[in-house]
Amino acid sequence: MFFHQDAVFENLSIHHVGNKTNDEFYVLSDNPVDLAEDEILPELLMHYFMKPFTKANEVYRFYHPNEELQLNELYHFAHKYFQEKILFHEFSQQVTKHLYEVSEHPKIKSGEVYVVSLKNIQMEGEERNAIGIFKSENKETYLKVQPQQGGFQLNYEREAININKLDKGVVIINDESEEGYKVLVIDQTNQSEAVYWKDEFLKIKSRNDNYQQTGNLMKVYKNFVNEKLDEVFELETADKIDLLNRSMNYFKTKETFDKAEFEEEVIANPKAASLFDDYKQSLADEFDMPFQTNFDIANPAVKKMQSSYKSVIKLDKNFHIYVHGKREYLEQGYDEDKGMNYYKLFFENEG
């Protein structure tokens, strides 16, 4: 878990980065920002920068395709800073230059880059120092109402930043440096061109811990049921929902995942289990995402996935059937007279 409530800023530098492809340039400030004389601004910045990370359960690490960490530019600069081989403001300038170099997609927006150093960050029960790098791309217009004699004055401010909407951010925790540090990431844009933040600027991959194992396996199983099983088995929507419900119940009630147990209790079909093994392996090879046969189930990952496990059958625009269990109490058929499909539900009590 990540906590920032006791964290404080040690340094803050602000620069501007444009889009290299569009012939926009970067602008580097000469000095860090002095926050010593302002009591309110650090609190606002802490809210803006750090609050989005309170729900960031997924932990990443820096990597490089050649398996040489020092070739990862951001890891290289962060490592030098944490080892006190480079001053903070110089570090922030190097980071901004690197971000500019990877901002090559024509739709990448220009914006301000904020680089901060923090102390007293708590990560997984340990207190650590950290670096934060944030980018603001989207500006808004705000109305300001001010009282004056006999009434009020209405004014506005263009190109202002909403402190409740961080566009992009990364927190690099000074821990496990030899493995690529612990890295938390936020990217709110969700556009195809935005992958540059994770893939080009940071070059990160998921840390393969219990949280990652739980979440990844649940995602892969959901996709397998919804997309792959139809190629071999003829499944009704209710059958798919039943398979997903059984898997969700498994992850919610078990403390550990056991591959053989999961295949027996949830999939319950040797041929389907073999298909699932092949499907997992193909993804593991493609995305460098190995799956373990046994691991402790991480409840936060289960809760995060629960909302994406659909248990509803939508019938035209008239009815929704929510299926939470007891697949045998739901039958599907076709009425020749009406020329329509139907569902038959069996129950004991009406709530």
C-alpha positions in Angstrom: 0.0 0.0 0.0 1.1 3.6 -0.7 0.6 6.5 1.7 1.6 10.1 1.3 -0.1 11.7 4.3 3.1 12.3 6.1 5.2 13.1 3.0 6.7 16.6 2.5 8.2 18.3 -0.6 12.0 18.9 -0.5 12.3 20.3 -3.9 10.1 21.4 -6.8 11.1 22.4 -10.4 8.8 23.4 -13.2 9.6 23.3 -16.9 7.7 23.3 -20.2 7.8 20.6 -22.9 6.4 20.9 -26.4 5.8 18.4 -29.2 9.0 17.6 -31.1 7.2 16.6 -34.2 5.2 19.8 -34.4 8.4 21.9 -34.0 7.5 23.0 -30.5 10.4 23.2 -28.1 11.1 22.7 -24.4 11.8 25.6 -21.9 13.9 24.9 -18.9 13.7 27.0 -15.7 17.0 28.3 -14.2 16.2 27.5 -10.6 13.8 25.4 -8.4 10.6 26.9 -7.1 10.9 28.4 -3.6 8.0 27.0 -1.5 9.4 28.1 1.9 7.3 31.3 2.2 4.0 29.8 1.2 2.0 27.6 3.5 -1.0 26.9 1.3 0.7 26.1 -2.1 2.5 23.0 -0.9 -0.8 21.5 0.4 -2.5 22.2 -2.9 0.3 20.7 -4.8 0.4 17.6 -2.6 -3.3 17.2 -3.3 -2.8 17.7 -7.0 0.2 15.4 -7.4 -0.3 12.7 -4.8 -4.0 12.1 -4.3 -4.5 10.1 -7.6 -1.9 7.6 -6.4 -3.8 6.6 -3.3 -5.7 4.0 -5.4 -2.7 3.0 -7.5 -2.3 -0.7 -6.4 -0.3 -1.8 -9.5 3.4 -1.5 -9.0 5.9 -1.3 -11.9 9.6 -1.5 -12.4 11.9 0.1 -14.9 13.4 -2.2 -17.5 15.2 -2.1 -20.9 14.7 -4.6 -23.8 18.4 -5.4 -23.7 18.0 -6.3 -20.0 20.5 -3.6 -19.1 18.8 -1.2 -16.6 21.3 1.6 -17.1 20.2 1.9 -20.7 16.8 3.1 -19.4 17.2 6.9 -19.5 14.8 7.6 -16.6 16.3 4.8 -14.4 19.8 6.2 -15.2 18.9 9.7 -14.1 16.9 8.6 -11.0 19.7 6.3 -9.9 22.2 9.1 -10.2 20.0 11.4 -8.2 19.3 8.9 -5.4 23.0 8.2 -5.2 23.6 12.0 -4.9 25.7 12.1 -8.1 23.5 14.7 -9.7 21.7 17.8 -8.2 18.0 17.8 -8.1 17.4 20.7 -10.5 19.8 19.2 -13.0 18.0 15.9 -12.7 14.7 17.7 -13.4 16.2 19.3 -16.6 17.5 16.0 -17.9 14.1 14.4 -17.3 12.3 17.2 -19.2 14.8 16.8 -22.2 14.2 13.1 -22.2 10.4 13.6 -22.2 10.7 16.1 -25.1 12.7 13.5 -27.2 9.9 10.9 -26.9 7.1 13.3 -27.5 6.9 12.5 -31.2 3.3 11.6 -31.9 1.7 14.6 -33.5 -1.3 14.5 -31.1 0.8 14.7 -27.9 -0.1 17.9 -26.1 2.5 20.4 -24.8 2.4 21.2 -21.1 4.2 21.9 -17.9 6.4 19.3 -16.3 6.6 19.3 -12.5 9.5 17.4 -10.9 9.5 17.0 -7.1 11.6 15.2 -4.5 9.7 13.9 -1.5 10.6 12.4 1.8 8.6 10.2 4.2 6.6 8.4 1.5 5.3 5.1 2.9 5.3 2.2 0.5 4.4 -1.3 1.5 5.0 -0.6 5.2 8.4 1.1 4.7 9.3 4.8 4.8 11.2 5.9 1.8 12.3 9.0 -0.2 10.8 9.4 -3.7 10.8 11.4 -6.9 7.6 12.6 -8.6 7.3 13.6 -12.2 4.0 15.1 -13.4 2.7 16.6 -16.6 -0.3 18.9 -17.0 -1.7 19.0 -20.5 -5.3 20.1 -20.2 -6.3 23.6 -19.0 -9.7 24.9 -18.0 -11.4 28.3 -17.5 -12.6 29.2 -14.0 -15.1 31.8 -12.9 -14.2 33.9 -9.8 -16.8 35.8 -7.8 -15.6 38.6 -5.6 -17.7 40.8 -3.2 -17.6 44.5 -3.7 -19.5 47.4 -2.4 -23.2 46.9 -3.1 -22.9 43.5 -4.8 -20.4 41.2 -6.5 -17.8 41.3 -9.3 -17.6 38.4 -11.7 -14.2 37.6 -13.3 -12.6 34.6 -14.9 -9.2 33.0 -15.4 -8.2 31.1 -18.6 -5.7 28.4 -19.0 -5.9 27.4 -15.3 -5.2 23.9 -13.9 -7.8 21.8 -12.1 -6.0 20.3 -9.1 -8.5 17.4 -9.1 -7.5 16.3 -12.6 -3.9 15.2 -12.8 -3.1 14.2 -16.5 0.0 12.2 -16.1 2.3 11.3 -13.3 4.9 8.9 -12.0 6.3 8.3 -8.5 9.7 6.6 -8.2 10.3 5.1 -4.8 13.9 4.7 -3.7 13.6 1.0 -2.9 14.8 -2.1 -4.7 17.0 -0.1 -7.0 18.8 -3.2 -8.5 15.4 -4.6 -9.6 14.3 -1.3 -11.3 12.8 0.6 -8.3 9.1 0.6 -7.3 7.2 2.7 -9.7 3.6 4.0 -9.5 2.0 5.5 -12.6 -1.0 7.6 -13.5 -2.2 8.3 -17.1 -5.7 9.8 -17.3 -5.7 10.4 -21.1 -6.4 6.9 -22.2 -5.7 7.6 -25.9 -3.7 5.6 -28.3 -1.0 8.3 -28.6 -0.7 8.4 -24.8 1.2 5.1 -24.6 4.4 7.1 -25.0 4.2 7.9 -21.3 4.6 4.3 -20.1 6.3 2.7 -23.1 8.7 5.4 -24.3 9.3 7.9 -21.5 9.3 5.5 -18.6 9.9 2.0 -20.1 8.2 0.1 -17.3 6.7 -3.3 -16.9 4.5 -4.8 -14.2 6.1 -6.2 -11.1 5.3 -9.9 -10.9 4.0 -10.0 -7.3 0.8 -11.5 -5.8 -1.3 -8.4 -6.8 -0.1 -8.7 -10.4 -0.6 -12.4 -10.5 -4.1 -12.2 -9.2 -5.2 -9.4 -11.4 -3.5 -10.7 -14.6 -5.0 -14.2 -14.2 -8.5 -12.9 -13.6 -8.2 -10.6 -16.7 -6.9 -13.4 -18.8 -9.6 -15.9 -17.6 -12.4 -13.3 -18.3 -11.1 -12.8 -21.9 -10.7 -16.5 -22.4 -14.3 -17.2 -21.4 -15.8 -14.3 -23.4 -13.7 -14.6 -26.5 -11.9 -17.9 -26.8 -14.2 -20.7 -25.6 -16.7 -20.0 -28.4 -14.2 -21.3 -30.9 -14.5 -24.8 -29.5 -17.6 -25.0 -27.3 -21.1 -23.8 -28.0 -21.9 -21.6 -25.0 -24.9 -19.6 -24.1 -24.4 -16.2 -22.4 -25.7 -17.7 -19.2 -22.9 -20.4 -19.4 -20.3 -17.8 -19.7 -21.6 -15.8 -16.8 -21.7 -19.0 -14.7 -18.0 -19.6 -15.5 -17.1 -16.1 -14.5 -19.2 -16.2 -11.3 -17.6 -19.4 -10.3 -14.1 -18.0 -10.9 -15.0 -14.8 -8.9 -16.3 -16.9 -6.0 -13.1 -18.9 -6.1 -10.9 -15.8 -5.8 -13.1 -14.3 -3.1 -13.2 -17.3 -0.9 -9.7 -18.8 -1.3 -6.6 -17.5 0.3 -4.2 -19.0 -2.3 -4.5 -19.9 -6.0 -3.8 -23.5 -7.0 -3.8 -24.2 -10.7 -5.0 -27.8 -10.4 -7.7 -26.9 -7.9 -8.9 -24.0 -10.1 -9.2 -26.2 -13.2 -11.1 -28.8 -11.3 -13.5 -26.5 -9.3 -14.0 -23.7 -11.8 -13.4 -24.8 -15.3 -14.5 -28.4 -14.6 -13.6 -29.6 -18.1 -10.2 -31.1 -19.1 -10.4 -29.9 -22.7 -11.4 -26.4 -21.7 -8.6 -26.4 -19.0 -6.1 -27.4 -21.7 -7.3 -24.6 -23.9 -6.9 -22.2 -21.0 -3.3 -23.3 -20.5 -2.5 -22.7 -24.1 -4.2 -19.3 -24.1 -2.3 -18.2 -20.9 1.0 -19.4 -22.4 0.5 -17.5 -25.6 -0.1 -14.3 -23.7 2.8 -15.0 -21.3 5.2 -15.4 -24.3 3.8 -12.3 -26.1 3.8 -9.9 -23.2 6.6 -11.3 -21.0 4.0 -12.0 -18.3 4.7 -15.4 -16.7 1.9 -17.0 -14.7 2.6 -19.0 -11.5 0.9 -22.2 -10.7 0.5 -21.2 -7.0 0.4 -17.8 -5.3 -1.4 -15.9 -2.5 -4.5 -14.2 -3.7 -4.4 -10.4 -3.3 -7.9 -9.2 -2.2 -7.4 -5.6 -3.5 -6.9 -7.1 -7.0 -10.0 -9.2 -6.7 -12.1 -6.1 -5.7 -10.7 -4.1 -8.6 -11.7 -6.8 -11.1 -15.1 -7.5 -9.6 -16.8 -4.6 -11.3 -15.6 -5.8 -14.7 -17.0 -9.3 -14.3 -20.5 -8.9 -15.9 -23.3 -11.0 -14.5 -26.2 -9.6 -16.6 -28.0 -10.9 -19.7 -29.5 -8.0 -21.7 -32.6 -9.0 -23.7 -33.4 -6.4 -26.4 -34.3 -3.2 -24.6 -37.0 -4.8 -22.3 -35.3 -7.0 -19.7 -32.1 -7.5 -17.8 -31.5 -10.9 -16.1 -28.9 -10.8 -13.3 -27.3 -14.2 -12.8 -25.4 -14.6 -9.5 -25.5 -18.4 -9.3 -27.6 -21.5 -9.8 -27.1 -21.9 -13.5 -29.3 -25.0 -13.5 -32.3 -22.8 -12.6 -32.1 -20.9 -15.9 -33.3 -22.4 -19.2 -33.2 -21.0 -22.7 -35.5 -22.0 -25.5 -37.3 -20.9 -28.7 -41.0 -20.4 -29.1 -42.2 -21.5 -32.5 -45.5 -19.7 -32.3 -44.1 -16.3 -31.3 -40.9 -16.8 -33.3 -38.8 -15.6 -30.4 -36.2 -16.8 -27.9 -37.1 -17.1 -24.3 -35.6 -17.7 -20.8 -37.3 -19.8 -18.1 -36.3 -19.0 -14.5 -37.0 -21.3 -11.5 -37.1 -19.9 -8.0 -38.4 -20.6 -4.5 -39.2 -17.2 -3.1 -39.9 -13.8 -4.6 -38.0 -11.0 -2.8 
